[in-house]
């Protein structure tokens, strides 16, 4: 953070006094006025207060990962260039973030850029204004994290897992959206303290440009409190959106995809989310359990169910699927040490109407309808306030169907990742 500390201020103050006395001996007039000295100190204090409003920082994720070819690598080139290899590994900068903000009189401007070997990308850019009377309402506009559930807005430099859950990265691939959100959050002394409501409208295109006249509605309600040495929070989320139809529009009728009679230009994108988190310090240290369950209606293509984003633009037919999924994440800090263990299970069923061998027999069904479950095992070492080291193993299990050659068995796609993080 770029502001002058108290010790630095004392040093500068002393330096001013010394310089002032030196100047007094070096000139004809040996006496410096007290008003002049006070003016210099006042100007320095004002500069100090201004600098406190400015924050500049960031973090870097450098990681190495290894996996069979089917495993999802998050850095480096795809494995298609090494078709004769049974296993491969990659090293790269997963994230290189530069963050800057300025806050004054209840208003804040925030910018965050991602700098990696792939290029430079703006991932946050918003203005947040808090009303000065009740101080319970604020308006945010620009590019920011989607206010949905726990993991979507969760800061990536605080993650105890190597990445966010598969269902979260499918529904919100960029974690961000353009739009405007109003937040209601009572003051600590209020009877409604602990309650928070965020609601607004988004473009629904992630980091991509706004592409149509329709705006998606989003709402997130949470309540946080403490009782009996427990810290806990409960919440629910709602997303009501649309995805533009470039061509045909298919929906499920029983266990078949059928061409919709609705001639609307948009396919429905509807999510419902439930969340909870609880933490307590016990014999072995701080223990945290958090989880989410998300279900609803997701449009996608015949081969994938990824939402629109920077790297996914809908261009073909839309296929609406009823989906469900979520995660449970257990985090255990070891006593008062710098070590943390993490256990996580997440799952994503992209089509709750089709299971097992039904996939591949229904018209247009295939890989996009396969359910995935992932066990995550992690170890985190906090070397100091700036450096974290992480080792994380993902055991990925996919649904099988004898009608799909590539999915008539469990694919070898486990991933081991080693990561270094530096926060500044």
Legacy VTK file of the C-alpha trace (Angstrom):
# vtk DataFile Version 3.0
C-alpha trace
ASCII
DATASET POLYDATA
POINTS 424 float
0.000 0.000 0.000
1.488 3.312 -1.032
1.208 5.551 2.007
3.791 6.974 4.432
4.019 5.155 7.754
4.221 6.884 11.147
7.939 6.148 11.417
8.501 7.587 7.949
6.578 10.686 8.947
8.746 11.170 12.049
11.856 10.794 9.906
10.642 13.373 7.387
9.622 15.726 10.177
13.087 15.475 11.728
14.656 16.003 8.312
12.657 19.196 7.798
13.731 20.513 11.195
17.422 19.731 10.520
17.321 21.324 7.061
15.599 24.366 8.486
18.308 24.872 11.117
21.053 24.350 8.532
19.482 26.973 6.303
19.254 29.406 9.204
22.990 29.200 9.830
23.870 29.431 6.151
21.991 32.687 5.463
22.097 36.246 6.792
18.852 35.795 8.678
19.629 33.008 11.213
16.061 32.559 12.403
13.297 30.650 10.579
9.779 31.641 11.528
7.613 29.149 13.382
4.771 29.875 10.936
6.929 28.767 8.018
7.875 25.532 9.789
4.262 24.820 10.728
3.236 25.441 7.123
5.747 22.871 5.908
4.538 20.310 8.464
0.890 20.986 7.575
1.612 20.446 3.880
3.374 17.167 4.663
0.466 15.947 6.820
-1.982 16.785 4.031
0.110 14.813 1.540
0.207 11.905 3.977
-3.586 11.861 4.286
-3.985 11.973 0.507
-1.649 9.002 0.060
-3.696 6.943 2.525
-6.593 7.076 0.085
-4.562 5.446 -2.686
-3.850 1.721 -2.828
-1.517 0.020 -5.282
-0.786 -3.687 -5.013
-1.284 -7.031 -6.673
-0.272 -10.664 -6.714
1.367 -13.276 -8.949
0.536 -16.981 -9.381
3.318 -19.040 -10.931
2.535 -22.737 -11.243
3.637 -26.069 -12.643
1.161 -28.858 -13.327
1.277 -32.380 -14.678
-1.471 -34.618 -16.015
-2.401 -37.196 -18.638
-3.371 -35.621 -21.948
-7.054 -35.474 -21.050
-6.349 -33.403 -17.946
-7.259 -29.713 -17.950
-4.093 -27.619 -17.975
-4.538 -23.983 -17.011
-1.217 -22.653 -18.286
0.753 -23.264 -21.481
-0.365 -24.640 -24.827
-2.927 -27.402 -25.310
-1.638 -30.989 -25.452
-2.597 -31.447 -29.126
0.966 -30.558 -30.114
2.253 -33.620 -28.245
-0.085 -36.366 -29.408
2.517 -39.104 -28.900
2.998 -38.298 -25.219
0.996 -40.161 -22.563
1.637 -37.492 -19.928
2.629 -33.864 -20.101
3.392 -30.894 -17.873
3.230 -27.145 -18.204
4.640 -24.128 -16.361
3.346 -20.572 -16.605
1.951 -17.470 -14.936
-1.624 -18.352 -14.014
-2.375 -14.829 -12.849
-0.373 -11.629 -12.687
-2.609 -8.968 -11.204
-1.971 -5.259 -10.752
-4.580 -3.639 -8.502
-5.115 0.048 -7.837
-7.914 1.937 -6.112
-8.627 5.376 -4.729
-11.240 5.965 -2.035
-12.470 9.298 -0.711
-15.686 10.471 0.948
-17.487 7.166 0.403
-16.593 6.884 -3.273
-14.086 4.469 -4.786
-12.568 3.847 -8.185
-11.078 0.379 -8.708
-8.936 -1.070 -11.511
-7.413 -4.539 -11.827
-5.422 -5.857 -14.800
-4.149 -9.368 -15.489
-0.652 -9.542 -17.017
0.604 -12.939 -18.167
2.524 -14.439 -21.082
-0.841 -14.505 -22.902
-1.176 -10.714 -22.813
-2.797 -7.933 -20.791
-6.479 -7.985 -19.836
-8.714 -5.690 -17.785
-10.537 -7.870 -15.231
-11.990 -5.178 -12.955
-12.889 -1.571 -13.605
-15.697 -0.036 -11.574
-16.874 2.940 -9.550
-18.574 2.398 -6.192
-20.543 5.253 -4.596
-22.042 5.080 -1.091
-24.880 7.408 -0.150
-23.778 9.802 2.647
-26.971 9.946 4.724
-27.963 6.481 5.959
-24.678 4.962 4.771
-26.476 1.685 4.058
-26.842 1.857 0.272
-24.182 1.891 -2.420
-24.170 1.820 -6.218
-21.503 -0.003 -8.216
-21.116 0.342 -11.962
-18.623 -1.045 -14.467
-16.803 -4.377 -14.678
-16.809 -6.373 -11.427
-17.337 -9.802 -9.844
-20.805 -11.331 -10.224
-22.612 -11.157 -6.847
-23.669 -14.803 -6.866
-22.885 -17.304 -4.085
-19.568 -17.619 -2.255
-17.005 -18.718 -4.833
-17.804 -16.409 -7.748
-16.769 -13.191 -5.917
-14.152 -15.003 -3.776
-10.747 -13.310 -4.156
-8.456 -15.671 -6.068
-5.419 -14.823 -3.931
-7.309 -16.190 -0.899
-8.332 -19.506 -2.503
-7.518 -22.650 -0.502
-8.232 -24.760 -3.608
-6.223 -24.431 -6.791
-9.247 -23.120 -8.727
-12.949 -22.531 -8.256
-15.387 -25.421 -8.693
-16.255 -26.841 -12.129
-19.884 -25.714 -11.920
-18.869 -22.166 -10.980
-16.335 -21.930 -13.817
-18.968 -23.266 -16.232
-21.777 -20.919 -15.248
-19.499 -17.901 -14.681
-16.346 -18.606 -16.745
-14.878 -15.109 -16.294
-16.203 -14.465 -12.733
-16.919 -10.902 -13.923
-19.579 -8.981 -15.794
-20.395 -5.483 -16.975
-23.370 -3.882 -15.294
-24.690 -1.996 -12.287
-25.525 -3.318 -8.810
-27.149 -1.689 -5.766
-26.060 -2.990 -2.347
-28.016 -2.676 0.898
-25.917 -3.360 4.007
-27.013 -1.953 7.404
-24.458 -0.520 9.807
-22.979 -2.678 12.564
-25.138 -1.025 15.252
-28.342 -1.578 13.270
-30.861 -4.303 14.290
-30.415 -5.644 10.743
-26.653 -5.896 11.109
-25.287 -8.934 9.279
-27.800 -8.674 6.447
-26.606 -7.852 2.931
-28.593 -7.624 -0.299
-27.018 -7.073 -3.728
-29.216 -6.686 -6.780
-28.738 -5.313 -10.261
-28.477 -5.862 -14.001
-25.594 -7.361 -16.006
-24.740 -7.870 -19.658
-24.215 -11.625 -19.120
-21.163 -11.735 -21.426
-18.430 -11.977 -18.804
-15.346 -10.008 -19.882
-16.773 -9.790 -23.403
-18.442 -6.713 -24.859
-22.159 -6.039 -24.451
-23.759 -7.673 -27.498
-27.533 -7.209 -27.223
-30.273 -5.005 -25.780
-31.253 -7.514 -23.098
-29.789 -7.243 -19.575
-29.716 -10.075 -17.033
-31.068 -9.666 -13.478
-28.995 -10.861 -10.500
-29.666 -10.872 -6.746
-27.673 -12.140 -3.765
-28.982 -12.152 -0.169
-26.766 -13.156 2.784
-26.873 -13.089 6.561
-23.728 -13.432 8.717
-23.537 -13.735 12.506
-21.674 -15.311 15.438
-23.057 -17.583 18.169
-21.593 -20.108 20.600
-18.037 -19.519 19.313
-19.240 -20.171 15.753
-19.020 -17.733 12.869
-21.575 -18.567 10.214
-23.350 -17.185 7.162
-26.293 -18.278 5.042
-27.350 -17.010 1.663
-29.280 -17.441 -1.544
-28.772 -16.211 -5.099
-30.892 -15.704 -8.190
-29.868 -15.163 -11.809
-32.472 -14.473 -14.503
-30.823 -14.121 -17.885
-31.041 -14.752 -21.600
-28.633 -15.927 -24.309
-29.225 -14.735 -27.847
-30.259 -17.374 -30.411
-28.065 -17.191 -33.492
-29.722 -20.236 -35.091
-31.998 -23.000 -33.737
-33.301 -23.289 -30.195
-33.732 -26.754 -28.614
-35.196 -27.678 -25.240
-35.727 -30.969 -23.398
-39.021 -32.805 -23.760
-38.833 -35.903 -21.597
-35.443 -37.387 -22.490
-35.176 -35.867 -25.966
-34.023 -32.541 -27.371
-36.751 -31.049 -29.541
-36.841 -27.881 -31.614
-38.653 -25.279 -29.516
-41.858 -23.817 -30.868
-40.952 -20.545 -29.153
-39.545 -18.266 -31.833
-37.963 -15.907 -29.275
-34.514 -14.550 -30.106
-33.325 -15.617 -26.658
-32.811 -18.846 -24.734
-33.388 -18.832 -20.977
-30.468 -18.782 -18.518
-31.813 -19.215 -14.984
-29.850 -20.077 -11.819
-30.926 -20.627 -8.211
-28.260 -20.865 -5.536
-28.117 -21.801 -1.849
-24.986 -21.318 0.253
-23.639 -21.708 3.769
-20.406 -21.294 5.669
-19.382 -22.001 9.261
-16.039 -21.727 11.055
-14.760 -22.386 14.564
-11.430 -22.690 16.337
-11.001 -26.021 18.129
-8.247 -28.344 19.348
-6.449 -28.573 15.972
-6.930 -24.938 14.955
-9.455 -23.017 12.877
-11.855 -25.240 10.934
-13.980 -23.866 8.078
-16.724 -25.619 6.138
-18.406 -23.938 3.207
-20.701 -25.191 0.480
-23.047 -24.227 -2.326
-25.826 -25.902 -4.262
-26.837 -24.435 -7.634
-29.567 -25.587 -10.013
-31.585 -24.206 -12.883
-31.664 -23.918 -16.652
-28.500 -23.512 -18.735
-28.272 -22.914 -22.493
-25.257 -24.276 -24.354
-24.173 -25.944 -27.557
-24.385 -29.629 -28.475
-20.806 -30.139 -27.217
-20.495 -27.902 -24.135
-22.542 -26.019 -21.563
-20.211 -23.067 -20.970
-21.830 -19.664 -20.478
-20.940 -16.747 -22.752
-17.600 -15.159 -21.914
-14.403 -13.780 -23.345
-13.398 -17.129 -24.899
-16.890 -18.496 -25.563
-19.212 -16.740 -28.002
-22.476 -18.501 -28.864
-22.673 -18.884 -32.649
-24.608 -22.106 -33.339
-27.790 -23.737 -32.061
-28.784 -23.294 -28.417
-29.634 -26.319 -26.260
-31.394 -25.704 -22.963
-30.589 -28.172 -20.164
-31.781 -28.526 -16.586
-28.643 -28.729 -14.449
-27.602 -29.159 -10.802
-24.343 -29.192 -8.881
-22.296 -27.666 -6.132
-19.420 -28.264 -3.767
-18.390 -28.899 -0.155
-15.064 -27.508 1.004
-13.366 -28.318 4.317
-10.363 -26.202 5.373
-8.302 -26.975 8.475
-5.586 -24.651 9.773
-3.038 -26.671 11.751
-2.925 -25.202 15.277
-1.270 -21.762 15.210
1.202 -22.745 12.508
1.470 -21.550 8.924
0.153 -24.852 7.526
-3.341 -25.556 6.152
-4.975 -28.720 4.798
-7.877 -28.653 2.352
-10.408 -31.270 1.275
-13.001 -30.477 -1.390
-15.612 -32.270 -3.442
-17.493 -30.603 -6.266
-19.885 -32.017 -8.832
-21.712 -30.810 -11.923
-24.591 -32.580 -13.663
-25.216 -30.553 -16.849
-28.387 -32.468 -17.768
-30.477 -33.912 -14.939
-32.850 -35.553 -17.458
-30.214 -37.951 -18.865
-27.993 -40.419 -16.992
-25.510 -43.149 -17.846
-26.319 -45.128 -20.984
-29.201 -42.796 -21.842
-26.555 -40.330 -22.987
-25.745 -40.869 -26.630
-29.072 -42.500 -27.516
-31.191 -39.354 -27.199
-30.985 -37.059 -30.216
-28.228 -34.420 -29.898
-27.047 -35.761 -26.520
-23.360 -36.414 -25.971
-20.275 -35.193 -24.112
-22.017 -32.021 -22.956
-24.417 -34.139 -20.857
-21.727 -36.039 -18.901
-21.661 -35.529 -15.117
-18.326 -34.780 -13.403
-17.229 -35.119 -9.799
-13.874 -33.866 -8.518
-12.068 -34.626 -5.266
-9.473 -32.035 -4.342
-6.662 -32.555 -1.819
-4.555 -29.537 -0.944
-1.688 -28.390 1.244
-0.992 -24.697 1.803
2.065 -23.137 3.463
1.953 -19.440 4.353
5.638 -18.566 4.422
4.952 -14.961 5.451
2.489 -12.154 4.774
3.504 -12.095 1.117
4.403 -15.642 0.033
2.193 -18.765 -0.133
3.114 -22.184 -1.489
0.461 -24.719 -2.523
0.359 -28.333 -3.644
-3.014 -29.538 -4.933
-4.181 -32.835 -6.442
-7.464 -33.137 -8.354
-9.046 -36.570 -8.745
-11.591 -36.180 -11.550
-14.358 -38.778 -12.052
-16.682 -38.668 -15.057
-20.006 -40.366 -15.759
-19.773 -43.200 -18.288
-21.971 -44.270 -21.191
-21.450 -47.267 -23.473
-22.882 -45.181 -26.317
-19.986 -42.718 -26.273
-16.624 -44.183 -27.227
-14.650 -41.496 -25.412
-16.743 -41.863 -22.260
-17.298 -45.637 -21.905
-14.699 -45.531 -19.100
-13.342 -43.108 -16.521
-10.959 -40.794 -18.384
-7.452 -40.349 -16.990
-7.552 -36.628 -16.342
-6.284 -36.135 -12.789
-4.083 -33.065 -12.307
-1.268 -32.307 -9.846
-0.400 -28.611 -9.463
2.364 -26.828 -7.561
1.891 -23.084 -7.147
3.843 -20.139 -5.763
1.995 -16.931 -4.869
3.470 -13.542 -4.061
1.212 -10.742 -2.865
2.448 -7.169 -2.738
LINES 1 425
424 0 1 2 3 4 5 6 7 8 9 10 11 12 13 14 15 16 17 18 19 20 21 22 23 24 25 26 27 28 29 30 31 32 33 34 35 36 37 38 39 40 41 42 43 44 45 46 47 48 49 50 51 52 53 54 55 56 57 58 59 60 61 62 63 64 65 66 67 68 69 70 71 72 73 74 75 76 77 78 79 80 81 82 83 84 85 86 87 88 89 90 91 92 93 94 95 96 97 98 99 100 101 102 103 104 105 106 107 108 109 110 111 112 113 114 115 116 117 118 119 120 121 122 123 124 125 126 127 128 129 130 131 132 133 134 135 136 137 138 139 140 141 142 143 144 145 146 147 148 149 150 151 152 153 154 155 156 157 158 159 160 161 162 163 164 165 166 167 168 169 170 171 172 173 174 175 176 177 178 179 180 181 182 183 184 185 186 187 188 189 190 191 192 193 194 195 196 197 198 199 200 201 202 203 204 205 206 207 208 209 210 211 212 213 214 215 216 217 218 219 220 221 222 223 224 225 226 227 228 229 230 231 232 233 234 235 236 237 238 239 240 241 242 243 244 245 246 247 248 249 250 251 252 253 254 255 256 257 258 259 260 261 262 263 264 265 266 267 268 269 270 271 272 273 274 275 276 277 278 279 280 281 282 283 284 285 286 287 288 289 290 291 292 293 294 295 296 297 298 299 300 301 302 303 304 305 306 307 308 309 310 311 312 313 314 315 316 317 318 319 320 321 322 323 324 325 326 327 328 329 330 331 332 333 334 335 336 337 338 339 340 341 342 343 344 345 346 347 348 349 350 351 352 353 354 355 356 357 358 359 360 361 362 363 364 365 366 367 368 369 370 371 372 373 374 375 376 377 378 379 380 381 382 383 384 385 386 387 388 389 390 391 392 393 394 395 396 397 398 399 400 401 402 403 404 405 406 407 408 409 410 411 412 413 414 415 416 417 418 419 420 421 422 423
